[in-house]
Amino acid sequence: MKKTGCALLFLFLALCASVFFNLVLVALLGAGEAQSMTTSGWRSQMQEITIEDGKHGAGKIAVIPVQGIIHTAEQAEWGTSMVDDIKKALRAAAEDNDVKAVVLAVDSPGGEVTASDIIYNEVLKVRTKKPVVVSMSSLGASGAYYLACGSDWIVANPTTFTGSIGVIIQSLNYEQLFDKVGLDALVFKSGKFKDMLSGSRPITPDEQAYVEGMVQQVYGRFLDIVANARKLPAGELRDGLADGRILTGKDAQEAGLVDQLGYIEDAYFKARELAGAPDAGVFRYEPGINFGRVLRLLGAKSPSKVEVQLGAMPSFRMEPGRIYLLPEFYAW
C-alpha cells in the first residue's frame, strides 16, 4: 500500500508539473507573439532560408512559395491556413526595407475563388512598394493564374500547365442511390433556393439559372482581371482562350498570358532587374513558430483512419456549395 501511495503521489506531481510547464509555455509564447506584433510586425513571424548569397547591403529578393490547392480551410482548430501564411509572408516582405523585390514560386492548380482573390489583392498591395515576379513550376493554372495576374512579370517553364481561365461549382446527385437503398430526404426549408445544391433530388430550372448566374459573375471578374493585366481584349479572351482550357507555358507565352519562358533562376534575375538590385541575395520566406502552431503540435493526435487512394486522382475533394477556380481534372 505504501508503494502504491508513493506511485500515485509521483504520478500526480508529474501531471501537475506537466500542466504547469504547458501553461508557462503558452503564456510565454502568447506574450512573445503579442510583443512581436507591436515591435516588428509581420517580419517577426517569418523565418528566412538563404537560397543565393548577395553582396552586403545590396538587399534581398524574398521568395514566397504558393504550392498546392489554394484554400482557406484551417489545418487545425488553432492552426493557420495556407492563405494566412502567404498573406503574412507578403506583408513581411512589403514592410522589410531590405527586400527589394518578391518572387512568388507557384506550383498550384488553383483552388477556391475567395482564397485566390485574397492573395491576388495582397500581391497588388506589395506591388505599390516593390516589384513582384511570378515563377510557375509544373502548375500555375486557374486560381493560381488569377493571383499571378497581380504581379509585374510572369515566368513559366515551357512545359508548365497554366491558363484554365474558368470557374466551376459542383454537387453530387445521389437520388437514384437513395431509391435503391430505400432512403428519402425529408427537408424543411424557408425558401425555394435553400437546398438548391441538394443531391437528393434533381436541380430545378430556376436553381440551375441562379447557379449559372453566380458562376458567370465570378467568371466575369476573372476575365476582367486577366484582360486588364495582360492588355488583351476581354471579348477575344471570352471567345477563345478563356474557355477553361489548359495551356502549356510555351502556348501561354505565345498567346500573351505569360511574359517569359524560363526557370526560377530567371525569375530571380528579372526580380533583381526590376528592383535595380543586381547583387541582392535570394531568401525563401516561410512562416516561423507561433502560438497556434505550438498548440497544434501539442494537441496532435495519431490518425484514426487509413485512406487508400487509387490511381492518380488528387487527394483534394471539392466541397459542395463552394466556387472554385480549378481545372476540370481536379473537380472530384
C-alpha positions in Angstrom: 0.0 0.0 0.0 2.8 2.3 0.9 4.5 1.7 -2.5 1.1 2.3 -4.3 0.6 5.5 -2.5 4.0 6.8 -3.4 3.5 5.8 -7.1 0.2 7.7 -7.2 1.7 10.7 -5.5 4.5 10.7 -8.0 2.1 10.5 -11.0 0.0 13.3 -9.5 3.1 15.5 -9.1 4.3 14.7 -12.6 0.9 15.6 -14.0 0.9 18.9 -12.1 4.4 19.7 -13.4 3.3 18.9 -16.9 0.3 21.2 -16.7 2.3 23.9 -15.1 5.0 23.7 -17.8 2.5 23.8 -20.6 0.7 26.9 -19.1 4.0 28.7 -18.7 5.0 27.8 -22.3 1.6 29.0 -23.7 1.9 32.2 -21.7 5.5 32.9 -22.9 4.6 32.2 -26.5 1.5 34.3 -26.3 3.4 37.2 -24.8 6.2 36.8 -27.3 3.8 36.8 -30.2 1.9 39.9 -28.9 5.2 41.7 -28.4 6.5 40.8 -31.9 3.3 42.2 -33.5 3.8 45.5 -31.7 7.5 45.8 -32.3 8.4 44.4 -35.7 5.1 43.4 -37.1 4.8 40.7 -39.7 8.6 40.3 -40.2 8.9 38.7 -36.8 6.6 35.9 -37.8 8.8 34.8 -40.8 12.0 32.8 -41.0 14.5 33.3 -43.8 16.3 30.5 -45.6 19.2 31.5 -47.8 19.0 30.4 -51.5 21.6 32.6 -53.0 24.1 34.9 -51.2 24.3 38.5 -52.2 26.6 41.4 -51.6 26.5 43.0 -48.2 24.0 45.9 -48.2 22.7 45.0 -51.7 19.3 44.0 -50.4 17.2 40.8 -50.7 14.8 39.1 -53.0 12.1 37.4 -51.0 10.8 34.1 -52.4 7.4 33.1 -51.2 6.0 29.6 -52.1 2.4 29.2 -53.3 2.1 25.4 -53.5 -0.9 23.0 -53.7 -4.6 23.7 -53.7 -5.3 27.3 -52.7 -7.9 27.3 -49.9 -8.8 28.9 -46.6 -9.6 25.8 -44.7 -7.7 25.7 -41.4 -5.3 22.8 -40.8 -6.4 22.6 -37.2 -8.6 24.4 -34.7 -5.7 26.6 -33.6 -3.7 26.5 -36.8 -3.5 28.9 -39.6 -4.5 28.4 -43.2 -2.4 28.5 -46.3 -3.8 31.8 -47.3 -3.0 33.3 -43.8 0.6 32.1 -44.2 1.0 33.6 -47.7 -0.6 36.9 -46.5 1.9 37.1 -43.6 4.8 36.4 -45.9 3.7 39.1 -48.4 3.2 41.7 -45.7 6.5 40.9 -44.1 8.2 41.3 -47.5 6.3 44.6 -48.1 7.4 46.1 -44.7 11.0 44.9 -44.9 13.1 47.7 -46.4 15.9 45.3 -47.2 13.6 43.3 -49.5 13.9 44.9 -53.0 11.5 42.5 -54.8 9.3 39.5 -54.3 9.2 36.2 -56.3 6.2 34.0 -55.9 7.2 30.4 -56.5 3.9 29.0 -57.8 3.2 25.3 -58.2 -0.6 25.1 -57.9 -3.7 24.0 -59.9 -5.7 26.8 -58.3 -8.4 26.5 -55.7 -11.2 28.5 -54.0 -12.2 31.7 -55.7 -12.1 33.8 -52.5 -8.8 32.4 -51.4 -7.2 33.2 -54.8 -8.8 36.6 -54.7 -7.4 37.4 -51.2 -3.8 36.5 -52.3 -4.3 38.5 -55.6 -5.3 41.5 -53.6 -2.2 41.1 -51.3 0.0 40.9 -54.3 -1.4 44.2 -55.6 -0.6 45.8 -52.3 3.0 44.6 -52.4 3.4 46.0 -56.0 2.7 49.5 -54.8 6.0 49.2 -52.9 8.3 46.8 -54.8 8.2 44.6 -57.9 6.6 41.1 -57.8 7.6 38.3 -60.2 5.8 35.0 -60.5 7.7 31.9 -61.4 5.5 28.9 -62.4 6.7 25.4 -62.0 4.7 22.4 -63.1 1.3 24.1 -62.5 0.1 27.6 -62.5 -3.5 27.2 -63.5 -6.9 28.8 -62.8 -6.8 30.3 -59.3 -3.0 30.3 -59.4 -3.1 32.2 -62.7 -5.7 34.5 -61.2 -3.3 35.6 -58.4 -0.4 35.7 -60.9 -2.2 38.5 -62.8 -1.5 40.7 -59.8 2.3 40.6 -60.5 4.6 42.7 -62.7 6.0 39.7 -64.6 5.2 36.1 -65.1 7.8 33.4 -65.9 6.7 29.9 -66.9 8.5 26.8 -67.9 7.8 25.7 -71.5 6.1 22.6 -70.0 4.1 24.4 -67.3 0.4 23.8 -67.3 -1.3 27.2 -67.0 -4.3 29.1 -68.1 -7.6 27.3 -67.3 -9.4 30.6 -67.1 -12.8 29.5 -65.8 -15.0 28.9 -62.8 -16.6 25.6 -61.6 -19.1 24.7 -58.9 -20.4 21.2 -58.5 -22.6 18.9 -56.4 -23.2 15.2 -56.4 -26.6 13.8 -57.2 -27.4 10.6 -55.3 -31.1 10.4 -55.8 -31.0 7.1 -57.7 -28.8 5.6 -55.0 -31.4 6.7 -52.4 -34.1 4.9 -54.4 -32.0 1.7 -54.5 -31.5 1.5 -50.7 -34.9 2.8 -49.8 -33.9 6.2 -48.4 -35.7 9.5 -48.8 -34.6 13.0 -47.8 -37.0 15.0 -45.6 -36.3 18.7 -46.0 -38.0 21.7 -44.3 -36.8 25.0 -45.8 -37.6 28.7 -45.6 -37.3 29.4 -49.3 -37.2 27.5 -52.6 -33.4 28.1 -53.1 -32.3 27.0 -49.6 -31.4 23.4 -50.7 -30.6 24.2 -54.3 -27.5 22.0 -54.4 -29.0 19.1 -52.6 -28.0 15.8 -54.2 -31.2 14.0 -53.1 -33.3 15.5 -56.0 -32.9 16.9 -59.5 -32.0 20.6 -59.8 -34.9 22.8 -60.9 -34.6 25.2 -63.9 -34.8 28.2 -61.6 -32.0 26.8 -59.4 -29.9 26.0 -62.5 -30.3 29.5 -63.8 -29.4 31.0 -60.5 -26.2 29.0 -60.1 -25.2 29.7 -63.6 -25.6 33.4 -62.9 -23.3 33.2 -59.9 -20.7 31.3 -61.9 -20.8 33.8 -64.8 -20.5 36.7 -62.3 -17.3 35.3 -60.8 -16.1 34.3 -64.3 -16.6 37.9 -65.5 -14.4 39.2 -62.7 -11.7 36.6 -63.5 -11.9 37.6 -67.2 -11.6 41.3 -66.5 -8.6 40.7 -64.2 -6.8 38.7 -67.0 -7.8 41.2 -69.7 -6.5 44.2 -67.7 -3.3 42.5 -66.5 -2.3 41.1 -69.9 -3.7 44.0 -72.0 -5.9 41.6 -74.0 -9.4 42.3 -75.3 -11.9 40.7 -72.9 -14.2 39.7 -75.8 -11.4 37.8 -77.6 -10.5 36.0 -74.4 -14.1 35.0 -73.8 -14.5 33.6 -77.3 -11.1 32.0 -77.3 -8.6 31.1 -74.6 -10.8 31.9 -71.6 -12.9 28.8 -72.0 -11.3 26.8 -69.3 -8.6 25.2 -71.4 -5.2 24.3 -70.1 -2.2 25.7 -72.0 1.5 24.8 -71.9 3.9 27.6 -70.9 5.0 27.8 -74.5 1.5 28.3 -75.8 0.6 30.7 -73.0 3.7 32.8 -73.8 2.7 33.0 -77.5 -0.8 34.0 -76.5 0.3 36.8 -74.3 -0.7 35.1 -71.0 2.9 34.7 -69.8 5.8 37.2 -70.2 8.8 34.9 -70.4 9.8 31.2 -70.6 12.4 30.0 -68.2 13.1 28.7 -64.7 13.0 30.1 -61.2 16.6 31.4 -61.6 15.3 33.5 -64.5 12.7 34.9 -62.1 15.4 35.8 -59.6 17.3 37.6 -62.4 14.2 39.5 -63.5 13.3 40.5 -59.9 16.8 41.9 -59.4 16.5 43.8 -62.7 13.1 45.3 -62.0 14.3 46.3 -58.5 17.6 47.7 -59.7 19.4 45.5 -57.3 21.7 43.2 -59.3 23.7 42.0 -56.3 20.7 41.2 -54.0 20.7 37.9 -52.2 17.8 35.5 -52.5 15.9 34.3 -49.4 12.9 32.0 -49.0 10.3 33.3 -46.7 8.5 30.8 -44.5 6.2 31.1 -41.5 8.0 30.8 -38.2 6.9 29.1 -35.0 3.9 30.8 -33.4 1.3 30.2 -30.7 -1.1 28.4 -33.0 1.4 26.0 -34.4 2.7 25.1 -31.0 -0.8 24.3 -29.8 -1.4 22.3 -32.9 1.8 20.3 -32.2 0.9 19.8 -28.6 -2.6 18.6 -29.4 -1.6 16.5 -32.4 -3.1 13.0 -32.4 -2.3 9.9 -34.4 -4.6 9.3 -37.4 -7.7 7.2 -36.5 -8.2 6.0 -40.1 -6.3 4.9 -43.1 -7.2 6.2 -46.6 -6.3 4.3 -49.7 -6.1 6.4 -52.8 -6.4 4.6 -56.2 -4.9 5.9 -59.4 -3.6 9.4 -59.9 -6.6 11.4 -58.7 -5.7 14.3 -56.3 -6.4 13.9 -52.6 -8.3 17.2 -52.6 -12.0 17.0 -52.8 -14.2 19.9 -53.8 -16.9 20.8 -51.3 -20.5 21.3 -52.4 -21.5 24.9 -52.4 -18.0 26.4 -52.8 -17.0 28.0 -56.1 -13.6 27.1 -57.4 -11.0 28.2 -59.9 -9.7 24.7 -60.8 -9.0 22.7 -64.0 -11.7 20.1 -64.7 -9.5 17.2 -63.8 -9.3 18.5 -60.2 -13.1 18.6 -60.0 -13.5 15.5 -57.9 
